[in-house]
Amino acid sequence: MTSPPVELAGPTTPKQRIVAIDVLRGFALLGILIMNIRGFAMVSAAYMNPLAAGPISGTEQAVWWLGTLLADMKFMALFSMLFGAGMLLMYEHRDAAGKGSAGLHYRRMAGLLVIGLIHAYAIWFGDILVTYTLCGLWLFLLRKLWPWLLITLGVLMLMVGTGLNVFFGLMLPSWPAEDFANMQSFVSPTAAMITDETVAMRGGWWDQMPYRAAMSLEMQTFYFAVWGLWRAGGLMLLGMGLLKLGVLRGTAARRTYLILIGVGFGVGFPLIVSDLLRYPAEQRGEVDALFFGMIGNYWGSVFVAVGYASVIMLIVRGGALAWLSRSLAAVGRMALTNYLAQSVICTLLFYGTLGHGGLFGRVGWVEQLGVVAGVWALQLAWSTWWLGRYRMGPMEALWRWASYGKRPALKL
């Protein structure tokens, strides 16, 4: 028997739970670590340019290639859609009951913003919670729009993100030499820059602070304006629209899911492969690859994410892999706790926070997947154990307490 699920975007009663969404959220959350592990284990430029961390073997290049094909942007796209869907799902219950939801929403966003800022500046600069909060502040106002209008607005926002990328890329020839050199060092850092980052990350928590704070501030300002707002915001709107159409509720027709799988994979994977062929690993360190080398994946990842969601919905509806679905649902119910836990585990392992010098820059591409598998096993087991004893995850309880001003009952 599946225990009752808890949303990342808000607490609901057991009867209001949609188990398939929790399974999908757990699947997305675990998948995110496939890419995030690069940000924890290696110099930040290696996330986009695999050669920034040094030469790679054929096996390592295959790991990078498959990661880009199957994971890069796909799981984060799913997670973003589910944040929008979860936000809508929570408030449609209140709206239907004639209860005001605006005050609660903004209290929740304020609480999540504080959690995100602590995560970004005290733990890891790759935080996504601040971006979600800033988008959620205004996307909430669109929750009552027709589903196809939400999807259309989401696509338009994604198009703005692509347009900005293309614009900056086309302007490359006119960039001042200094700006071009700075961007080049961003994707292909010098040996001195790699050394500085490695020393900082292997140092103590305070030694990491200047680098972490600078990266977090840039992520929350410039990159939010040219990337995060349009990408995350557009995907949240898609998630809201797909929820209203029944796709993310698991109530759409089987034929609809099969079509979405065919279109999602049939369109998405060729777009991603086109990027990989035009900009293979050895060309990812070129500045123009930053702007033109991700367009196929930018859109292909959206299609593939919808395909992944459709596969999960069919699996859950058909009752297949019930044991795995229960564990994934538990991870999804504790999405906030598990998201932050991934950062804590990986920074303690790779950074020198504990005074052990850290494994930063010392773990290869293949070995990183071993770490990912270990964290997956830990979170699948721990989430199931915890929810067998408590109603929600510890961070979910803290967030709910901050939102409602009342300490939630935690024990079953």
C-alpha positions in Angstrom: 0.0 0.0 0.0 1.4 3.4 -1.0 1.7 5.9 1.9 0.1 9.3 1.3 2.3 11.8 -0.6 3.6 15.8 0.4 4.2 18.4 -2.3 7.4 20.4 -2.8 5.1 23.3 -3.6 2.8 22.9 -0.6 1.3 20.6 2.0 -2.0 18.9 1.1 -4.2 16.4 2.9 -3.7 12.6 2.1 -7.0 12.5 0.1 -5.8 15.3 -2.1 -2.5 13.6 -3.0 -1.7 12.4 -6.5 0.7 9.6 -6.1 2.0 9.7 -9.7 3.2 13.3 -9.2 5.2 12.2 -6.2 6.8 9.3 -8.1 7.6 11.7 -11.0 9.1 14.2 -8.6 11.2 11.6 -6.9 12.4 10.4 -10.3 13.3 14.0 -11.4 15.0 14.8 -8.1 17.3 11.7 -8.3 18.0 12.4 -12.0 19.1 15.9 -11.3 22.2 14.6 -9.4 23.5 13.0 -12.6 24.4 16.5 -13.8 24.8 18.4 -10.5 27.6 15.9 -9.5 29.8 17.7 -12.0 29.3 21.0 -10.2 30.3 19.4 -6.9 33.2 17.3 -8.1 35.0 19.4 -10.7 35.8 23.0 -11.7 32.5 24.7 -12.6 33.4 25.2 -16.3 33.4 21.4 -16.7 29.6 21.4 -16.4 29.6 22.8 -20.0 33.0 22.1 -21.2 34.3 18.6 -20.3 37.9 19.3 -21.2 38.0 22.2 -18.6 38.8 19.5 -16.0 41.6 18.0 -18.2 41.8 15.4 -21.0 39.2 12.7 -21.0 39.4 9.1 -22.2 37.0 7.4 -24.6 35.0 5.9 -21.7 34.8 9.3 -20.0 33.7 11.0 -23.2 31.0 8.4 -23.5 29.8 9.2 -20.0 29.7 12.9 -20.8 27.9 12.2 -24.1 25.2 10.0 -22.5 24.8 12.4 -19.6 24.2 15.2 -22.1 21.8 13.1 -24.1 19.8 11.6 -21.3 20.1 13.9 -18.3 21.3 17.5 -19.1 18.4 19.9 -18.6 15.8 17.0 -18.8 15.4 16.3 -15.1 15.6 20.0 -14.1 12.9 20.6 -16.8 10.8 18.0 -15.1 11.4 19.4 -11.7 10.5 22.9 -12.9 7.3 21.7 -14.5 6.4 19.9 -11.3 7.0 23.0 -9.2 4.5 24.9 -11.3 2.1 22.0 -11.2 2.4 21.5 -7.5 1.9 25.2 -6.8 -1.3 25.1 -8.9 -2.5 21.9 -7.3 -2.2 23.2 -3.8 -4.1 26.5 -4.4 -6.9 25.0 -6.6 -8.1 23.2 -3.5 -8.2 26.5 -1.6 -9.7 28.4 -4.5 -12.4 25.8 -4.9 -13.2 26.0 -1.2 -13.5 29.8 -1.5 -10.5 30.3 0.8 -7.9 33.0 0.1 -4.6 31.7 -1.1 -2.5 34.7 -1.9 -1.4 35.3 1.7 -0.4 31.7 2.1 1.4 31.6 -1.2 3.5 34.7 -0.5 4.4 33.4 3.0 5.4 30.1 1.4 7.5 31.9 -1.2 9.2 34.0 1.5 10.0 30.9 3.5 11.4 29.1 0.4 13.4 32.2 -0.5 15.1 32.2 2.9 15.9 28.5 2.6 17.2 29.0 -0.9 19.5 31.9 0.1 21.0 29.9 3.0 21.5 27.0 0.6 23.2 29.2 -2.0 25.5 31.2 0.2 26.2 28.6 3.0 26.3 25.3 1.1 26.3 25.4 -2.8 26.1 28.1 -5.4 24.1 25.9 -7.8 20.9 26.5 -5.9 17.6 26.5 -7.9 15.2 27.4 -5.1 15.8 31.2 -5.3 15.0 31.1 -9.0 11.8 29.1 -8.4 10.8 31.6 -5.7 11.3 34.6 -7.9 9.3 33.0 -10.7 6.6 31.7 -8.3 5.9 35.2 -7.0 4.2 36.3 -10.2 3.3 33.0 -11.9 0.8 32.4 -9.1 -1.2 35.2 -10.6 -1.7 33.2 -13.8 -3.0 30.1 -12.2 -6.6 30.5 -13.3 -5.8 30.8 -17.1 -6.9 28.2 -19.6 -4.4 25.3 -19.9 -3.6 26.0 -23.5 -3.0 29.6 -22.8 -0.6 28.6 -19.9 1.2 26.3 -22.3 1.4 29.0 -25.0 2.8 31.6 -22.5 5.3 29.0 -21.3 6.5 28.3 -24.9 6.8 32.1 -25.5 8.9 32.5 -22.4 11.2 29.7 -23.5 11.5 31.4 -26.9 12.6 34.6 -25.2 15.4 32.6 -23.5 16.5 31.2 -26.8 16.3 34.6 -28.4 18.6 36.2 -25.8 21.1 33.3 -26.3 21.1 33.8 -30.1 21.4 37.6 -29.8 24.4 37.4 -27.5 26.0 34.8 -29.8 25.4 37.0 -32.9 27.0 40.0 -31.2 30.2 38.1 -30.4 32.2 39.7 -33.3 31.4 43.2 -31.8 32.3 42.3 -28.2 35.2 44.3 -26.7 38.3 42.2 -26.5 38.3 42.2 -22.7 34.7 40.9 -22.5 35.4 38.2 -25.1 38.5 37.1 -23.1 36.5 37.0 -19.9 33.8 34.8 -21.5 36.5 32.6 -23.0 38.0 32.1 -19.6 34.5 31.2 -18.3 34.2 28.2 -20.5 37.9 27.4 -20.8 39.6 28.6 -17.6 43.3 29.1 -17.4 45.5 26.9 -15.3 45.8 29.6 -12.7 42.0 29.9 -12.5 41.6 26.1 -12.1 44.2 26.1 -9.3 42.5 29.0 -7.5 39.1 27.3 -7.6 40.5 23.9 -6.6 42.4 25.4 -3.6 39.2 27.3 -2.5 37.0 24.2 -2.8 39.5 22.0 -0.9 39.8 24.6 1.8 37.6 25.2 4.8 34.0 26.5 4.7 35.2 30.1 5.1 37.8 29.7 2.4 35.1 28.7 0.0 32.8 31.6 0.9 34.2 34.3 -1.5 33.9 32.0 -4.5 30.5 30.6 -3.5 29.1 34.1 -2.7 30.3 35.5 -6.1 28.9 32.6 -8.1 25.5 32.7 -6.2 25.1 36.4 -6.7 25.8 36.1 -10.4 23.3 33.2 -10.7 20.6 35.2 -8.9 21.1 38.4 -10.9 22.6 38.3 -14.4 21.9 34.6 -15.1 18.4 34.8 -13.7 17.6 37.8 -16.0 19.0 36.1 -19.2 18.3 32.5 -18.4 16.6 31.4 -15.2 13.5 33.6 -15.5 12.7 32.5 -19.0 13.7 28.9 -18.7 12.3 28.0 -15.2 9.3 30.4 -15.6 8.4 28.9 -19.0 8.6 25.4 -17.7 6.5 26.1 -14.6 3.8 27.5 -16.9 4.0 24.3 -19.0 3.6 22.2 -15.9 0.6 24.2 -14.8 -1.0 23.7 -18.2 -0.2 20.0 -18.4 -1.7 19.5 -14.9 -4.9 21.1 -16.0 -5.0 18.9 -19.1 -4.7 15.8 -16.9 -1.3 14.8 -18.2 0.5 15.3 -14.9 -2.4 14.0 -12.9 -2.1 10.6 -14.6 -5.7 10.9 -15.8 -5.0 11.5 -19.5 -5.9 8.8 -22.0 -3.3 6.0 -22.6 -3.2 7.1 -26.3 -2.3 10.6 -25.2 0.7 9.4 -23.2 1.9 7.1 -26.1 1.7 10.1 -28.5 3.6 12.3 -26.0 6.3 9.6 -25.7 6.6 9.2 -29.4 6.7 13.0 -30.1 8.8 13.7 -27.0 11.6 11.2 -27.8 11.2 11.4 -31.6 11.7 15.2 -31.6 13.8 15.7 -28.5 16.6 13.2 -28.9 17.4 14.2 -32.6 17.6 17.9 -31.5 20.0 17.0 -28.7 22.1 14.8 -31.0 22.4 17.6 -33.5 24.1 19.7 -30.7 26.4 16.9 -29.9 27.4 16.4 -33.5 27.9 20.1 -34.2 29.7 20.8 -30.9 31.5 17.6 -29.7 33.5 17.6 -26.5 36.6 19.1 -28.0 34.7 22.2 -29.2 32.7 22.9 -26.0 35.4 25.2 -24.8 34.7 27.7 -27.7 32.8 30.8 -26.7 30.2 30.4 -29.5 29.4 26.9 -28.2 28.0 28.6 -25.1 25.4 30.4 -27.1 24.8 28.1 -30.1 25.8 24.7 -28.8 22.9 24.3 -26.4 19.9 25.4 -28.5 19.0 21.9 -29.6 19.3 20.6 -26.1 17.4 23.6 -24.7 14.3 22.6 -26.7 15.0 18.9 -27.0 15.2 18.6 -23.2 11.6 19.9 -22.9 10.3 17.3 -25.3 12.3 14.5 -23.6 11.1 15.6 -20.2 7.5 15.3 -21.3 8.3 11.9 -22.7 9.9 10.8 -19.4 6.8 12.1 -17.5 4.5 10.1 -19.8 6.5 6.9 -19.3 6.3 7.3 -15.5 2.6 8.0 -15.6 2.0 4.8 -17.6 4.2 2.8 -15.3 2.4 4.1 -12.2 -1.1 3.6 -13.7 -0.3 0.1 -14.8 1.0 -0.9 -11.4 4.4 -2.0 -12.7 7.5 -1.7 -10.6 5.3 -1.1 -7.5 8.2 -1.4 -5.1 10.3 1.2 -7.0 7.3 3.5 -7.3 6.7 3.5 -3.6 10.4 4.4 -2.9 10.4 7.1 -5.6 7.1 8.5 -4.2 8.8 8.7 -0.7 11.7 10.6 -2.2 9.3 12.9 -4.0 7.3 13.6 -0.9 10.5 14.8 0.8 11.7 16.6 -2.3 12.9 19.7 -0.4 14.7 17.7 2.2 16.3 15.4 -0.3 17.3 18.3 -2.6 19.2 20.0 0.2 20.5 16.7 1.5 22.2 16.0 -1.9 24.0 19.3 -1.6 25.1 18.7 2.0 26.3 15.1 1.2 28.2 16.1 -1.9 29.8 19.3 -0.5 31.0 17.4 2.6 32.4 14.7 0.3 34.1 16.9 -2.3 34.9 20.1 -0.6 37.3 20.6 2.3 34.6 21.7 4.7 35.4 18.9 7.2 39.1 19.7 7.1 40.0 16.5 5.0 41.0 18.5 1.9 38.0 17.1 -0.1 37.8 15.0 -3.2 37.3 18.0 -5.4 39.1 17.5 -8.8 40.1 14.0 -7.7 37.1 11.9 -8.8 36.8 11.0 -12.5 33.7 11.0 -14.7 33.0 7.3 -14.3 33.6 7.3 -10.5 31.2 10.2 -10.1 28.4 8.0 -11.3 29.3 5.6 -8.4 28.8 8.5 -6.0 25.4 9.3 -7.7 24.3 5.6 -7.3 25.3 5.7 -3.6 23.3 8.8 -2.9 20.3 7.4 -4.8 20.4 4.2 -2.7 20.7 6.2 0.5 17.8 8.6 -0.3 15.5 5.8 -1.5 16.1 3.9 1.7 16.1 6.9 4.1 12.9 8.5 2.6 11.0 5.2 2.9 12.2 4.7 6.5 11.4 8.3 7.5 7.9 8.4 6.1 7.1 5.2 7.8 7.4 7.1 11.1 6.7 10.8 10.2 4.1 12.6 8.2 6.6 14.7 6.2 10.2 15.4 5.7 12.0 17.6 8.3 12.5 20.5 5.9 8.9 20.2 4.6 7.8 20.5 8.3 10.0 23.6 8.8 8.7 25.2 5.6 5.1 24.5 6.6 5.7 25.9 10.1 7.1 29.1 8.6 4.2 29.3 6.1 1.3 28.7 8.5 2.8 30.0 11.7 1.9 26.8 13.4 4.1 23.8 14.2 2.8 20.8 12.2 2.2 17.4 13.8 5.2 15.4 12.6 4.8 11.9 14.1 2.3 9.5 12.6 
